[in-house]
Amino acid sequence: MLVIHGLWLPGDSSTGGLAVWAEDSTAPIPASRSGRPARERPHPFAAGHTDLAAVLADAAEPTRPDTALLTLPTLAGAPTDSPELIRTTVAPAARGRLTLAGWRVPILVYAPDDALSLLQALDDIPAVSGATLRHLAELADFAGGGRDQSVSLFLPHPGQDAPVVPVEQGEDWFGGWRALPADVRAVLRSYTIREHRPADTEVDIDFVSHGDTGPASRWAALAGPGDRVVLLGPALPDNRSVCFRPPDATDLVLLAADETALPAIEGILAWLPAGARVRAWIEVPDAADITDLPTEADAEIRWIVRGSTPPGSDLLVSSVRAARLPTGGTPYAWIAGESGVVRALRRHLVDERGFDRRRVTFAGYWRRGLSEEDLRAEALAGATA
Ligand SMILES: Cc1cc2nc3c(=O)[nH]c(=O)nc-3n(C[C@H](O)[C@H](O)[C@H](O)COP(=O)(O)OP(=O)(O)OC[C@H]3O[C@@H](n4cnc5c(N)ncnc54)[C@H](O)[C@@H]3O)c2cc1C
């Protein structure tokens, strides 16, 4: 039986894609050796290209065979078995210290589109899927709903290589994460999917840089290629983290937000159909933040550049208050940004403009002077009071 493992090769469609290799449970168990393993040797029980291609043939066509050098846990001169590998012959217990060593394995590389087919067909493949491949399949399963689709991002603390999230606890991960010391467990923050490219298993997230005042802003300012985060997102397009939901018969959509919700507004405008009437107010720090927002909707967008005015001021509220809007009809409003501003806008629309409160979706994306942990603690205290 083969245990198939996967790794994503960064690069364009000719160099990047999904690389798979496999351990073969029927290969002879390598004799135990003492001493340090050579820096780079052929993996003794990796499956060859032909065996690998034979079990994956029905799922997708590889673009090319190749080899890869993997750094793997090594004991007594041989790579250790992955937890998924079950052998019929039990090896004698190896002694010594577990180290890391380079092992060369045959790989098959799949172009991004074929990789998706392969990951989606895992259940039908006559082989065992290793944890790396199942993890990639979960990523391929990510299915955002567009619009203001938000996700939870887990970020490492300074000095950590990767965010600490006990994903191995499965459904119980949240309790496990909360039980860890605050300076160890990953920083949890909410962000919006600005663009999702399923064929490349890629998403774009835009971070507002508000200086060294918060761990997410700090992390984003220093992040580089290869830095690791954990993303918790939906597997179904119709999920609770899509909040922009205009009721039937909406004849006017109002959008009001600051720059933290610019990715959401971009997603909403891209989603709205031709002919939908939209009035949008977007506050940004600088004129250079004004950007093209492609849409088929009939959208009138007002940019408010705040310049030296601190974020969270009443600029956005004043601008909406000064607008002439059609009376009557069935408008729907979506508001996001600094919590105090969002509250004031909602009050203005409902109390002063007579909007039906069920037709106003509002979300405080951040609050002046409070971190996201403070906001979660406040929400929890409110829920249990
Ligand atoms: C559903 C949802 C979607 C979101 N999507 C996005 C997104 O796509 N892009 C994005 O940039 N943000 C987004 N946000 C907002 C983001 O989660 C917050 O700004 C978050 O507080 C940033 O974390 P931090 O670690 O940088 O700061 P925190 O540690 O949370 O806060 C530290 C300090 O920074 C201040 N602060 C936080 N955010 C800002 C800001 N934007 N400007 C000025 N001061 C600030 C706080 O008031 C606090 O005083 C979203 C929030 C929600 C709820």
The ligand as an ORCA input file, in Angstrom:
! r2SCAN-3c Opt
* xyz 0 1
  C     -15.312     40.781      9.876
  C     -14.059     41.650      9.884
  C     -13.304     41.806      8.723
  C     -12.149     42.609      8.725
  N     -11.418     42.725      7.576
  C     -10.282     43.483      7.568
  C      -9.461     43.581      6.394
  O      -9.710     42.955      5.372
  N      -8.357     44.371      6.460
  C      -8.011     45.057      7.612
  O      -6.985     45.748      7.616
  N      -8.761     44.958      8.723
  C      -9.866     44.188      8.735
  N     -10.615     44.074      9.868
  C     -10.207     44.854     11.046
  C      -9.061     44.213     11.817
  O      -9.454     42.918     12.261
  C      -8.746     45.110     13.032
  O      -8.263     46.354     12.583
  C      -7.790     44.486     14.014
  O      -7.978     45.180     15.231
  C      -6.339     44.618     13.616
  O      -5.558     43.920     14.558
  P      -4.195     44.488     15.142
  O      -3.519     43.366     15.820
  O      -3.454     45.234     14.080
  O      -4.656     45.554     16.229
  P      -5.317     45.253     17.683
  O      -4.344     44.569     18.564
  O      -6.641     44.614     17.511
  O      -5.530     46.735     18.232
  C      -4.424     47.484     18.758
  C      -4.735     48.978     18.694
  O      -4.820     49.368     17.313
  C      -6.050     50.042     17.063
  N      -6.494     49.686     15.702
  C      -6.940     48.475     15.271
  N      -7.244     48.530     13.961
  C      -6.979     49.807     13.571
  C      -7.081     50.500     12.321
  N      -7.523     49.906     11.220
  N      -6.721     51.799     12.288
  C      -6.259     52.435     13.387
  N      -6.144     51.837     14.610
  C      -6.495     50.553     14.681
  C      -7.011     49.554     18.161
  O      -7.990     50.532     18.424
  C      -6.065     49.347     19.341
  O      -5.892     50.564     20.029
  C     -11.760     43.273      9.913
  C     -12.503     43.090     11.093
  C     -13.636     42.290     11.066
  C     -14.424     42.108     12.361
*
